[in-house]
Amino acid sequence: MSGADYNTELKREIFSVARQQLPCCVQSFLAGLLRGSARQPQIKVRRALHRQLQTFLCQVLPPDTAVSSGGTEIMLDSGLDQLMLRQKLLERIRRTGDAASGKHCQKAFLQGLFISRGYIQNPGRGYHLEFRLPGRWLPAMFKTVCRQLRTKFGEYKTESGEGCFYLKSIRRIIRFLNALGLFEKSLELSDLKATRRLLSMVNRQVNFETANINRLIGAAEESISQIEELLAHEDQEIWTESLRQLAMMRLQYPHDSLEALGHRFEPALSKSAVNHRLRRIKSLHARIFGKPAEDGD
């Protein structure tokens, strides 16, 4: 699903939630949804949302309301007064303050505002949710409502002077979707977050194991190369019996780990004993061929 499709689908979910609101919440929802002049309000949404919008308006507006469509804009002739709706919203917020019982109108306002001026990116491509709010009243009211709902947005101004409020953290986006009443969408994001965390953990483990295997293979190849050079040396008195036995075993089983190689001896050698003898072979090779051993050998 593309980012635009995900954004549209989420807004459809908001309309489903909004139809079950209290009358005061419907007014708050409209305060966030409407734009245009005070006496001639309009609503601007994507064409894909027109059917849900008109269904919602038929349910909440008076039957004699005239609704006309022009492109992406829907004009209303219903006597709605945006200033009155905004004033009532402000009074409810001041009256309820931080009381939990008053949060429903704030949430309804954010629902309408998100449909009109919000956007969310498809989480499959990244985490980004934003509002672009012009003027002075909308940004100020948005900040007030978010403060009361304890939701913190990042903020900057666009070149056109609009206030842009955004979330980049999936944890905060999940909390915000819960605040909007979109519990199924927030659960989907929570599942996505858990899945990605698990995949990241598995990838780190695989990368660690791969790096460890590559290191062991590199060390084994180096030991085999040194053993072959020592066996080709004209003076074979350089070998002790224990080192020759280990050298032959290393050549015979080049892919064994140190522990597995030690178990092939009778009696078995410990991993540290095998490692000690290989280090002695390395030092012997450095002494004969004039190649200094690595630090710590």
HELIX and SHEET records of a PDB file:
HELIX    1   1 GLY A    3  ALA A   18  1                                  16    
HELIX    2   2 PRO A   23  LEU A   33  1                                  11    
HELIX    3   3 ARG A   47  LEU A   49  5                                   3    
HELIX    4   4 HIS A   50  VAL A   60  1                                  11    
HELIX    5   5 GLN A   82  THR A   96  1                                  15    
HELIX    6   6 ALA A  100  GLY A  102  5                                   3    
HELIX    7   7 LYS A  103  ARG A  117  1                                  15    
HELIX    8   8 TRP A  137  GLN A  148  1                                  12    
HELIX    9   9 ILE A  170  ALA A  179  1                                  10    
HELIX   10  10 PHE A  183  LEU A  231  1                                  49    
HELIX   11  11 GLN A  236  ILE A  238  5                                   3    
HELIX   12  12 GLU A  241  GLN A  252  1                                  12    
HELIX   13  13 LEU A  258  HIS A  263  1                                   6    
HELIX   14  14 LYS A  271  PHE A  289  1                                  19    
SHEET    1   A 4 ARG A  35  GLY A  36  0                                        
SHEET    2   A 4 PRO A  41  LYS A  44 -1                                        
SHEET    3   A 4 GLU A  73  ASP A  77 -1                                        
SHEET    4   A 4 ALA A  66  GLY A  70 -1                                        
SHEET    1   B 4 GLY A 118  ILE A 120  0                                        
SHEET    2   B 4 LEU A 129  LEU A 133 -1                                        
SHEET    3   B 4 GLY A 163  LEU A 167 -1                                        
SHEET    4   B 4 GLY A 154  LYS A 157 -1                                        
END                                                                             
